[in-house]
Amino acid sequence: MSTVRPEAPSQESSDGEAPARRLPTRWAVIVLVAGLAAVASSPVGGAVTAIGVATAVAAALHKMID
């Protein structure tokens, strides 16, 4: 009987997987900070301002965290 075993991790495969593991963490940080900025700005300017601030912060963080 034959069994399928995963290949042993090598340097090449671990380098290729690093960005894939970092991606969810990156988006979690972006969503968290953008959400906090939206919550902080909503009492001052309302819902439209909160959406604008969240979008601007998310776009800025997306470019910065790359």
C-alpha positions, 0 to 999 in steps of 0.5 A: 500500500502506498501512502502520500506524504508531504514533502519536507519543507525546503528553503525555496518553499518556505520563502514562497509561503512567507508572503502568503502567511503575512497577507492575513496579518497585513489585512487584519492590521489594515482593517483594525486601524481603518476601523478605529479611525472611522470610529474616532471620526464618526462623532465629529463628522458623521457616517459619511466622514467615517467612511471617507476616513476609513477608506483613506486610512485603508488605502494609505496603509495598503501602500505603506505596509507592502 
